[in-house]
Amino acid sequence: MKRIGMLTSGGDCQALNATMRGVVKGLCHMYKDEIEVYGFLEGYKGLIRNNYKILKAEDFSGILTKGGTILGSSRQPFKLMDQPTEDGINKVKAMKETYKKLKLDCLVVLGGNGSQKTANLLSEEGLNVIGLPKTIDNDLWGTDMTFGFQSAVDIATQAIDCIHTTAASHNRVFVVEIMGHKVGHITLHAGIAGGADIILLPEIPYDINSVVKALEKRSKAGKGFSIIAVAEGAISKEDAALPKKKRKEKIAQRAYPSVAYEIADQIKDACGCEVRVAVPGHTQRGGSPDAYDRVLSSRFGAYAAQLIKEEKYGRLVVLKDNDVTDIALSDSAGKLKYVSPQDSIVLNARALGISFGDE
């Protein structure tokens, strides 16, 4: 009898259920009815507080297309893992005790960067852990793709598509704010797919004068409207040059709800054009997973099941050159996969005439 623990941690996304389904279907295929699945509720919080429910194979039926997570999720920052809970519980000790009390053979963690750092910590503490790469940001180091990313890109692209018609009808500049605080993969892909004229990313600091120059160039060419795709974490060259502490202080004191509104006001002041801001927000995390994510999640889940069968633990399932494989959790923990200004996709976008506001 294989006893498997499973949890979904951090921000939700569209393909969590699809991935869990893949793991369980793979295990059921190999072990028939000789498995028990313990689903921890609300991520690591459930593991800490021994809050779980025993799941049967039928609980995973019909959830391939269902967004969110049937287990619930929560954010448990890795940097706070060594600090006790408000009621004095030692988090790491409690998680280890729950694992051992339930006599688990393995813990499967579906999560992003912070969640996988905790997964690696538990692995180093002697637990059998397998990680599955979840994040809409596609910023987990070591994998070409994370599940949830493509679905989020599709939604962000649809938002830009919808903005195009109203922008063209009124000859307006639209600033569309896309999710991504530290990395700009979603904004980059959705910006290109949606035909954005300017794309602003955290990894490529912008000069507002360059942004205005790009808009004026379009206007002179007879283009009455423009679309600017802006990542939540987009940063100006001026702010990027500040020491990290001062930069954080300045951003915290910003008089605008977000960088998109600040950029919109700066554009109005510089060229007097009509500017609007659109924020798709958490719609990018919601809804059903797209076909790509359903396939990717199924592949990831099946591979994780095989790792469990082989008792190959301390691993993160990843996609490399369209092959599903695995790397050590320790190789990925604590690293982010950023957009590089020299990435071919960025150079391709520049070749199309898309401005990144930096030149």
N, C-alpha and C positions, 0 to 999 in steps of 0.2 A: 504493500500500500504506500503510494507516494502522497505525502502531505505538503501541499504547496500554499504558501502565503502570497497574497497579491495586494498591491496598493497603487493608487494613482495620486501623485503628489504635484503641488504647484498649480499654475494656471491651467484651466481645462482647455480642451481642444476637441475638434470634431471626431477624431479617430481613436480615442481611448478605448471605447467599447469594442471597436473592431479589432484592436490589438489584443485585448484580453480574450476575446472570442477565439482569435487565432491560436493563442497559447493553449487554451483549454481544449479546443478541437484537436490540436496536435497531440496533446497528452492523452486524450480519450482514445484517439486512434491507436496509440502505442500501448496504452495500459488497460484499454477497455474500461471496466468499472473500478479499477484498482487505484483510484485517485480521490483525494479530498482537497477541496479548495477553500481556503480561509480568506475571505475578502475583508481587509481592514478598512473601516469607514473613515472618511475624511483624511486620507493620506497617512502620513507618519503619526498624526494625532491618534488614529485608531490603534496603531502599533504600540504607541507609548502607553495608552490607557486600556489596552487589552479589549478594545471595542471592535468586534468583528461579527460577520455572519458566515455560516457555512453555505457555500454555493454548490448547486448541482449543475450538471451539464445543461439541463433545460433552461437554467437562468441565463445562459449565454446564447440561447436561440432567439433569433429575430433582432439582434442588436447590432448587426453589421452596419446598418444604415443610420443608427441612432447616435446623435451627437452627445456631448457631455460625457459623464461617467456614472454608471450605476452604483459605484461605490462612494461617490462624493469625493471632494478634494479639499485641501487647505494648504496654505503656505507656511512652512516651518523653516525659516532661514537657517542655512548651515552655520553662519557665524554665531548663532544663538544656541546651537546644539549642546555646547558645554555649559550652558546656563540652565538652572532648574526652572520648572514651570512655576506659575504663580502660587501653586499650592505645594511647592517644594519637591516635586518629583525630578529625579535625575533621569533625563530623557534617554541617554544612551543605555544606561543600566536597565531602564524599564523596557526598552525595545528588545534588548537581549533576553530579558526574563520572559517576555511574552513569546518570543520565538521558541525558547527552550521549553516553556510550559506546554505549548501546543505540539511539541515534538516535530517541528517543521523540518522537511528535508531541504527546502529552498524558499527564499523570499524573492519574488519578482517585483521589481520597482519600475513603474512607468512614470518617467519624469524628465525634466530638463536639467540644466547645468547644476543648479543648487541641489536638486533632488538626487542626482547621480553622485554628487560629492558626499552626501550622507550615505548613499548606498555603498560607496567605496569605504567610508569610515566603518560601516557595519561589517563589510567584508574583511577589513583589517582587524576587526574585533573577533573574527573567527566564525561569522555566520556565512552560510552559503547563499550568495546573492547573484542575481542576474538582472542587468539593467536593460530597459528598452527606451530608445531615444525619442522622447516626446517634447516638442515645442513648436509653436507656430513661427517662432523667430528663425528656425533653422541655424541656430548659433552654437549647437553642441559640437565640440571639437571631436574629430575622428570619424565622422559620418558625413557622406555627401548629402544626405537628406534625412530629415526627421519627419515623423508622421504628424500631421496637422498643418504643416507649412503650406502645401499646395492648396488645401481647402481655404486657408486664410488668404492666400494670394488670389484665388478665384473670387472671393467676396470683395476684397479690396479693388480688384479690377472691375467688378460689376458696379461698384460705387463710382469709380472714375468714369465708366461708360455712361452711367446715368447723368453725371455732372456735365458731360460733353454737350448734350442737347440743350440744356438750360443756359450753359455758358455761351454757346453759339447764338442762341436766340436773343440774348441781351448784350452780347459783346462785352462779357465780363471776364475778369481774371478770377479763377477759383483756386484756392489753396486747399488741397485735400490732405488731411492729416492721417497718416497710416501708422499702425502700431509698430513699435520698435524703439526702445529706449537706448540700448547700447549698440545695436547692430541694425543695418538697413536692408537686409535681404528681402523682406516683404515689400518694402517701398520700391526697391530697385526692380524687382520682377513685376509688380503690379503697375509701376510707372511705365515700364516698357510695354507691357501687354495692353495697358489702357491708353497708350498714345500720349502720355504726359510730355509736355514741352520742356519742363525743368524738373529735376529730381534732386532733392536735398537729403543727404544721409549723414549720420553721426560720424562716419569714418572719413568724410570729405568735407571739412569745414567750408562754409560758404562766405562770400562777400556780398552783402546786400546790393552793392553797386553793380556787381556782375549779374545778379539776378535781374535788376532793373534794366541793365543793358540788353540782356537777352529778350526781355519783354518788348523793349523799344524796337529791337531788330525785327521781331515778329510784326509789330504794328506797322513799321515802314514797308514791310513786305505785303501789306494788305490783309494780315491775319487779325481779325477783330476780337479774338478771344484767346486765352491761354490757360493751360492747366498746369499747376505746380503740385507735384506729389512730395509731401514733406514727412519724414519720419519723426516720431515723437521726440527722439533724442537728437534731432538735427542741431548743429551748433555753428555759430559764426566763427570766422577766423579770429576775430577780436576776443571772443570768450575762450576759444580753444588755446589761446596764447597765455591765458591766466594760469597761475598755480591751481592745482586741483581743488584745494580748500576754498580759495577765493571764487573759483568758478561755480562751485556748488552753492556758495552763499549768494552769489549774484542771481543764479537761476531760482533759488528759493525766494528771493525778493522780487522776482519778476512781477510786473503789474498786470500781466496778461494770464488768461487761463492756461495757455500753452504757447509753444514757439510759433505755431501756425498763425495765431492771432497777432503776435508781435510782427511777424513777417508781413502779414496783410496790411497792418497799419503803416509799416515802413514803405511799402509799395505805394499806398495811397498818397503818402506825403511826398514821395519822390516823383511820381508821374501823374498823379491826379486821376488815375483810372478807377473804374468801379471794381471793387474787390469783395469777394465773399469767401467764407471759410466753411468747409464741410468736414465733419468728423464721423466716420463710420463707427469708430469705437469698438465696443465689445461684440458687435455683429460679426466681426472678423474671427471670433472664437466660436461662434454659434452655428446652429444648423447641422445638416447631415454632412458626413465626409464625402468628398468627391470620389470619382472612380479611381484616380491615381492613389489616393490615400487608403482606399479600401484594399487595393491590391498590395500596396507596400506594407500595411499593417498585418495583413494575412501572412505575408512572407516573413515579416519579423516575428510574429507569434509562432509560426511553425518552426522557425529556426531556434527560438528560445526553448521550445518544447524538446527539441533534439539535444540542446545543451544540457537540459535537465536530465534527460535519459543517459547522457554520457558522463553526468556528474562533473561537468566542466563549469566551475563556478568562478565568481569574481570577474565576470565578463560583461561587456556592453555589446549588444547586438547593433551592427552598423551596416550601412550600404556603401560599398566601394566599387566604382565603375560598374554599377547596376548589378553587382553580385552582393547577396546578403552574407555577411561574415561576422566576426567578432574581434574585439580588442580587449585588453585589460581595462577594467574600470579605472585603475590608477593612471592609465595613460591619458584618459580624457578628463578626469576630475580636476576642476578648477581652471579649465581652459575654455576660451570662447573662440568661435570661428567667425572672424570679422570679414566684411567686404573689404577687399584691397583695391585701391585706386588703379592698380595694374591688372586686376582680374580681366579676363578676356571679355566678359559680359559688360563691364564698364566701358572698355575700349570700343566694343561694338556699339554701345549706346551713344557714345560720343561721335562715332562715325555716322550715326543717323541724324546728328545735329542736336541731340538732347544735351541741354546744359546742366552741369552739376553745381553751378553757381560759384565756381572757384577760379574761373579764368575768363 
